[in-house]
């Protein structure tokens, strides 16, 4: 997956419009859409800013979709958890099982 495809995927997984993303980055919608179409090469400062909006490090954004498992869940803060190792996967699985097991409990 190319970087511009990753950026689009991350934006869409959060259900943000291109207009919302462009506003977050203080740029025009047409300028932002060129990034998503791969017509404009992302400069490091702009890519860092985009990664920050997705609440991730630049390297996470660049490696997104390469060798990680992505869990998209209603229970996470931003809708997408990045799991990069088997230890993280085990932890995430246990966490989700606890959430499910306690759903029916009343506070």
C-alpha positions as CSV (number, residue, x, y, z in Angstrom):
1,X,0.0,0.0,0.0
2,X,1.4,3.4,-1.0
3,X,1.6,6.3,1.6
4,X,-1.2,8.2,-0.1
5,X,-3.5,5.1,0.1
6,X,-2.6,4.7,3.7
7,X,-3.5,8.3,4.4
8,X,-6.9,7.9,2.7
9,X,-7.6,4.7,4.5
10,X,-6.8,6.2,7.9
11,X,-9.0,9.2,7.1
12,X,-11.9,7.1,5.9
13,X,-11.6,4.7,8.9
14,X,-12.3,7.7,11.1
15,X,-15.1,8.8,8.9
16,X,-13.5,12.2,8.3
17,X,-14.2,14.0,5.0
18,X,-11.4,15.5,2.9
19,X,-12.7,18.9,3.9
20,X,-12.3,18.1,7.6
21,X,-8.8,16.7,7.1
22,X,-7.8,19.7,5.0
23,X,-9.0,22.0,7.8
24,X,-7.1,20.1,10.4
25,X,-3.9,20.5,8.3
26,X,-4.6,24.2,7.5
27,X,-4.6,23.5,3.8
28,X,-6.9,23.7,0.9
29,X,-9.2,20.8,0.0
30,X,-7.7,20.6,-3.4
31,X,-4.2,20.5,-2.0
32,X,-5.1,17.8,0.5
33,X,-6.9,15.7,-2.2
34,X,-3.8,15.8,-4.3
35,X,-1.9,14.2,-1.4
36,X,-4.5,11.4,-1.3
37,X,-4.4,10.8,-5.0
38,X,-0.6,10.6,-4.9
39,X,-0.2,13.7,-7.2
40,X,1.8,15.6,-4.5
41,X,4.7,14.0,-2.7
42,X,4.4,14.4,1.0
43,X,7.2,16.3,2.6
44,X,8.3,15.1,6.0
45,X,6.9,18.0,8.0
46,X,3.5,17.6,6.3
47,X,3.5,13.8,6.8
48,X,4.4,14.3,10.4
49,X,1.4,16.6,10.8
50,X,-0.9,14.1,9.1
51,X,0.4,11.3,11.3
52,X,-0.2,13.5,14.4
53,X,-3.9,14.1,13.3
54,X,-4.2,10.3,13.2
55,X,-2.7,10.1,16.7
56,X,0.3,8.0,15.5
57,X,4.0,8.4,14.9
58,X,5.2,9.0,11.4
59,X,6.8,5.6,11.2
60,X,3.5,4.0,12.2
61,X,1.9,5.8,9.3
62,X,4.6,4.8,6.8
63,X,4.6,1.2,7.9
64,X,0.8,1.0,8.1
65,X,-0.5,-2.1,6.3
66,X,2.9,-3.7,6.0
67,X,3.2,-6.3,8.7
68,X,0.7,-5.2,11.3
69,X,-2.8,-6.3,12.3
70,X,-5.4,-3.5,12.5
71,X,-8.3,-3.8,14.8
72,X,-11.1,-1.5,14.1
73,X,-13.4,-1.4,17.1
74,X,-16.1,0.8,18.5
75,X,-14.4,0.5,21.9
76,X,-11.1,2.2,20.9
77,X,-10.7,6.0,21.3
78,X,-10.1,6.7,17.6
79,X,-11.6,3.7,16.0
80,X,-8.4,2.0,15.0
81,X,-5.8,0.1,17.1
82,X,-2.5,-0.7,15.5
83,X,-1.1,-4.0,16.7
84,X,2.5,-4.6,15.7
85,X,3.6,-7.7,17.6
86,X,2.3,-11.0,18.9
87,X,2.5,-9.7,22.4
88,X,0.3,-6.7,21.5
89,X,-2.1,-9.0,19.8
90,X,-2.4,-11.2,22.9
91,X,-2.9,-8.2,25.1
92,X,-5.5,-6.7,22.7
93,X,-7.4,-10.0,22.5
94,X,-7.5,-10.3,26.3
95,X,-8.7,-6.7,26.6
96,X,-11.5,-7.3,24.1
97,X,-12.5,-10.5,25.9
98,X,-12.8,-8.6,29.2
99,X,-14.9,-5.9,27.6
100,X,-17.2,-8.5,26.1
101,X,-17.5,-10.4,29.4
102,X,-18.4,-7.3,31.3
103,X,-20.9,-5.8,28.8
104,X,-23.9,-7.2,30.6
105,X,-22.9,-6.0,34.0
106,X,-24.7,-3.0,35.4
107,X,-22.7,-0.2,37.0
